[in-house]
């Protein structure tokens, strides 16, 4: 019995094996069906991933049932699938080598920018409507490139054709051209649900003929500006020289005015000095005059005193003179008395004609000046008669 029990415990009963086999077959069939369904996509998709830079379009039976953002999705049904498209920016650069301006000038224009397909913030119903007509543009970068290139060429022709040559290539008008192209391009792309951004016009090329003419114009303008600058420079230098000369003249005039002022001041001081000196001289002259007057008075007083003294001293002589002048006989008497009193025994008498005074000449070897006859001259003495008054 122990042997039978061990035998029965070491293997399963027949019914259990049959059930196990059925379950195994069912599991294998289910796995096969699942694999078949995964392989045959029109009927199911499992764990389909939509990346952060993608949008998903869920389709069932040929009809769009939902527009989904990033995530993982599964679906089972008849003709089900998940289409996806990128929401990353698509960079484009389009060049049109020949665009005609309003004044019939040919230029080449290059436009660059970014285009975006509808993202998670877009209207789901709009994407559903656009998907049917523009699915290829949404899922294919090549199709998108063709569309955006055509739109850009159209926008360039519209914007450049409405502007003259200068407004398309020079200065701030270049940015106006860029804005025009951006607006036109955005307007055209809106029909496809596309968003255009970061539009730039990095280059505007010129034809050789236009480039040559533009170079000539630029050269002429630069020469004109240079001539104007030279003129302004010459005028500025002339004004500077004039200012220097005027400054020098003003300095010289100021110097002369200062010298004149100093000379005037000096002349005034000299005049004051002369006035002072004149006052001193006048004072000295007045002093001298006063001194002279005083001296004159003193001398006059002295003269008067001397005269009075002389009168006193000559009073006797004045009396005698008065007596002699009034009494000639008495005068002759006095003369004779005086002459007589002067004679000595040794004296010699000289007799002359009345009215003649004798002159005595002393010396040796004296010759007579008048004829003398019978008269012996004493050496050393000669009497010469001189007419009297």
C-alpha positions, 0 to 999 in steps of 0.5 A: 500500500505504501508503494501505491501511495508513493506511485500515486503521489509522484504523478498527476492523474489523467484528468489533470494532465488533460486540463493542463494540456488544454490550458497550455494549448489555449495559452499558446493560441492566445500568444500566437493571436497576440503576435499575429495582431501585433504583426497585423497592425490594422487590427491593434497596436499596443504600448505605442509611444508618442514622444515629447516632440511629437503629436499622435493621430488615433485612427479607427476604421479610417476615421480620426477618433482623437488627437493625442499628445506625448504618452503611451497608447494601445488600441484594438479594433478593426483597422486601427493605427497611430500616426505620428508627426514631429512638432520640432521646428523645421529650419528652412533657407530659400534663395531666389536668384532673380526677383524684380523690384518695382523699378525693374531692378533684378536682385537675389534674395535669401530668406531663412526661418523656422516652421512649426506643425500644430502642437499640443496647444493647437485646436484638435478639430483644426488638426482633424480637418487639415489631416485629410488634405495635408497629412503628407506635409505633417509627416514628411519633412520633404513635403514640408520643405517643398511647400514652405519653399513655394510659399517663401518664393511667392512672399519674396516676389510680392514684397520685393515687387512692391518696393523700389530697389533702394528700399529692398537693400539699404538701411532700415527698409531692409527690415521692412522687407523682412517683416513683409515677407514674414507676414506674407509667409505666415498668411500662406502657411496658415492654410496648412496649419503651419506657424512660421517664425524667426524669419530673416533676410540674411542676404540680398544679392545684386546682379553684376550690372547693378553691382557695378552701377551701385559701386559707381553710385557709392563711390560718387557718394563717398567722393561727394561726402569726402569733398563735403568733409574736406570743405567742412574741415577746411572751414573748421580749420579756417574758423580755428585759425580765425579764432586764433588770430582774433585771440591774438589780436584781442591779446595784442589789443588788451596788451596795448590797452593795458600799456596805454592804461599804465602809461596814462596812469604813469602820466597821471602820476608824473603830472601829479609829480610835476604838480607837486614839484611845481608847487615845491618850486613855487614854494621855493620861489616864493621863499626865495622871493620872500628871502630876496625881498627881505634881503632887499629890505635889509640891504636897503636898510643897510644902504640907508644906514651906510648913506646916513653914516657916510653923511655923518662921516662926510658932513665936514667935507659936504660943508667944505664942498658947499663952501668951495662951490659957492666961494671960488676965491676961497677955493683958490686960496685953499689950493694955493695953501695946499700947494705951498704947504707941500713944497720943500726945498728939494722940490722942483716947480713945473709951470704950465699953461692955465688949464693944464695939469702936469704929469710926472713920468718916472723912469730912466732913459726918458725922452721928451715928447714935447720940444724942449730948448735950453732946458736941462732934464733931470734923468728919471723925471719928465714932466708932460703937460696934459690939458685940463678939463 
